Amino acid sequence: MEQDEPGEAMRELRERRLGVLELLQAAVGSGLAVYAAWALLLQPGFRRVPLRLQVPYVGASERQVDHVLSLLRGRPGKMVDLGSGDGRIVLAAHRCGLRPAVGYELNPWLVGLARLHAWRAGCAGSVCYRREDLWKVNLRDCHNVSVFLAPSVLPLLEDKLQAELPEGARVVSGRYPLPTWQPVAVMGEGVDRVWAYDVRSGGSAGQASPGPSSASVPGAPNSQAG
Ligand SMILES: C[S@@+](CC[C@H](N)C(=O)[O-])C[C@H]1O[C@@H](n2cnc3c(N)ncnc32)[C@H](O)[C@@H]1O
């Protein structure tokens, strides 16, 4: 027995090392799997977008979509969702009468998914999803704009909206407010909250003039509702 002890100790050590190696392999394997999923599913389309402008996909909540539509319903003119994801806001906008409704999205998988949803809803020919960089889309003819983007890109977005949107356009921002514009209405609570802004004349073209910090919008019922 005494003689076996060093051999047994070596065996035990080897087994333990194997255990550590297996753990290491599993960690590296799952890291690679996460990277592959990110590279294949989320990264396409974003290669030419600077890292600081890349916004990951998170779908708007059902309530968030409802609030966006409450603040846009009945308005004339083209509606666009900048970074339209799986197309839920565009499809809902089309269904409540906003025409044309167009989604701009860089991720080709999400554009495909959005088109599939539209097709399943019987709206394939009527809603439009374009695989385009929102920073390169000209917003001159957009009267209703929906955005749900990361706070880090909103200052730059404000500049773009201010420079391009026509007078009378409305912007609805989901989950995060535009940093310096004054909202004309706020709806919902927490992650479902949305802010509406109207572009008025005065100052530079497309500049949003100050409005009530949080109040109702004419024609938007229950605009403080949660
Ligand atoms: C937070 S998600 C919102 C998705 C959708 N609007 C919604 O409310 O369900 C932001 C989306 O913007 C897209 N996106 C980010 N940067 C973009 C860009 N430069 N051009 C087009 N789409 C972009 C992302 O791929 C993602 O789908």
The ligand as a Gaussian input file, in Angstrom:
#p B3LYP/6-31G(d) Opt

LIG

0 1
 C      -33.098000      49.215000     -29.352000
 S      -33.387000      48.485000     -30.935000
 C      -35.017000      49.076000     -31.295000
 C      -35.745000      48.218000     -32.312000
 C      -37.146000      48.695000     -32.709000
 N      -37.152000      50.088000     -33.097000
 C      -38.123000      48.497000     -31.582000
 O      -38.479000      49.503000     -30.958000
 O      -38.518000      47.348000     -31.332000
 C      -32.328000      49.490000     -31.956000
 C      -32.224000      48.979000     -33.366000
 O      -31.505000      49.926000     -34.130000
 C      -30.718000      49.230000     -35.077000
 N      -29.638000      50.112000     -35.478000
 C      -28.620000      50.558000     -34.723000
 N      -27.830000      51.384000     -35.419000
 C      -28.367000      51.478000     -36.656000
 C      -27.993000      52.183000     -37.846000
 N      -26.910000      52.946000     -37.875000
 N      -28.788000      52.071000     -38.921000
 C      -29.895000      51.283000     -38.895000
 N      -30.280000      50.572000     -37.813000
 C      -29.529000      50.669000     -36.696000
 C      -30.246000      47.997000     -34.305000
 O      -29.845000      46.948000     -35.165000
 C      -31.497000      47.649000     -33.515000
 O      -32.307000      46.756000     -34.206000

